[in-house]
């Protein structure tokens, strides 16, 4: 339990967000490696999140960073495109409930985890399900990770280029996402040293 508590606290307190969203649902979405934070609860229905990257890349999702937040999925699938499921971590402030969903990564939940059925019965949940309360798996197969949870790796933090928001560094100093929490209005072709939208997306 001590290893879990340490890992849960480390992900909560020490891992900084590279992208933050106030949305409670994204629908189908592709994520490159990084730390994705959601202010409150997230509920997805019949959605696919694709994690696209290399075998050594890291994804961390933090749910409920500013207020109590649960992670709920129905017909929700998380797919790996080039990455490894054991390099994916889900820190959840409250409960996790998955129904007929396919999942990847290690869940560390602040309340109970309840899973019922798989999106595809032939495909197991790849990862670990760890919680401060009960973990209930019904008609669910799990392939666990071997790297444990006592010391989840922290992503490398790059310096933020003040001229181009939310570009390759994964930061957005000017809050230039124009309503889309995972995009900047100048990330398409912005040139370092030319603030705003000079040379970038003029739309």
N, C-alpha and C positions, 0 to 999 in steps of 0.2 A: 504494500500500500504506500510505503514511503516513496518508492520509485515513481509511482503514479502521481502522487501529490507534487513531487518535485518537478516532474515533466509538465504537469498541468499548470503549475504556477509559472514555470519558465516560459511556456508558450503564451500565457496570458500577459505576463509583465515584461518580459525581456525581448520578445520578437516584435519588431516594429513593422507596421503596415507599409507596403509599397503602393497599395491601391485600397481605397475605402469607398463603400457604397451604402447609401441609405435605403436602397431598394430591398423589398422582401422577396422578390422573385426576378430571375433573369431570363427564364426560358432556355432555349438551346444557346449554348455559349462555348467558346473555345478560350482556354486559359494557357498562356505561356507561363514558365516558371516564375514564382514570386510569392508574396504574402498578401492574400486577399482578405480584407476585413469587412464585415457587415455589421452595421450599428446595432441591429435588432435581430428578430427572428427571420428565418428563411424558410419558405414553403415552396416546393416545386412539384408540379404535377405533369406527368408525361413530357418531361424535359430531359435533354442530354447535355451534360457538361463534358467536354473533351479536353483532356490535359495533354498539351502538345509540347514535346521537348526531347531532350536526350536522356540516356540511361542514368546519368549522374545528377540530373537536375532535380530541384526540390520545389514542392508546392506546399504551402500552408494556408489553410482556410480558417478564419476566426469568426465565429458566429456569436453575436450578442456582445459586442465590445463596449457599447455605451449604455445598454439597458438589457434586462433579462431577455434572452433569445434562445429559442429552440430551433432545431433543424428537423424539418418534416418533409418526407418525400413519398409520393405515390406514383408508381410507374416512372421513377426517377433513375436515370442511369449515369454513372460516371465512367468514362472510357479513357484508357491510356493510349496515346498516340506517340510511341517512341520512348516514353518514360517508364519508371518502375513504380508499382503500387506502394511499395514499402518506402518510397521517398515522398509520400503524400501524408500530411497530417491534418486532422480536423479538430480544432479546439472549439468546443461548444459550451456556452455558458450554462445552458439548461439541458433539457431532454433531447434525445434523438429518437425519431420514430420513422421507420422505413417499411413501406408496404409494397410488395412486388417490385422491388427496386434492385438494381445492380450497383454495387458500391466498390470503391477502391480506396485504400489507405487506412491509416490508424486513427480511430476516433478516440478522443479523450473528452468525455462528457461530464458536465457538472451535475447531472441528474441521470435518470434511468435511460437505458438504451433498449428499444423494443423493435425487433425486425420480424416481419412475417412474409415469407415467400421471396423468391428471386425473380428478377425480370426475365431471366433465362435459367431454368432449373439446371442446365448443364454447365453453367458458369458460376463458380463459387465467389463469394465475397473475398477479395484479396486484401488482407490487412488484419488489424486487431480491433476489437470492440472493448474499450475500457471505460469504466464509469464510476462515479462516486456512489451510485445506487445500483439497483439490480440490472443485469444484462439478460434479456430474454430473447432467444432465437427460436423461431418456429418455422419448420420447413426451410431451413437455411443452412447452407454449407459455408464453412470459413476456412481459408488457407492463410495461416498466420505468418507474420513477418519474424525474421530471426534477429533483427537489429535492436529489439527491445525499445523501451520508451524512457529509460532513465536519463538519456542524454540526446534528445532529438536535435539534429544539426540545425544550426542557425544559417539563414541565407547570407550571402555576402552583400554588404551594403556599398553601393557605388555613390560617388559624389553627385549631387544634383546639378545639372547644367542650367544656370539661371536663364539662358536664352531660349531654351526649347522645353516646354512643359510636357511631362509624361512621355518623353521619347525613350531611347534605349536604356536610360538610367532607371526608368520606372518611377519617376517622380513628377509632380505637377505643381511647382511652386506658385504658379499664377492662378491656380484653380480654374484652368482653361478647358474643362471637359465639356462645357456647354450642355449639361444635363445628362450626359452619359458617364457613369462613374468609372468606366474602364477605358476611357478614350480622351484625348486632348484635341482641341481644335487646331493645333499647329504641329501635331506629331508627324504629319505626312510631308516630309521634306523640309522641315524647319532647319535652319542653319545656326549652329552655335555662334553666339555673339550678335545675333540679330533677333532681339526680343519680339514677342508677339507673333504675328503671322507672316513676317517677312520671309518670302521664299517657301512658305508652307501652304497649308490648305486654306484657300481664300474663300471657301464656301461658308 
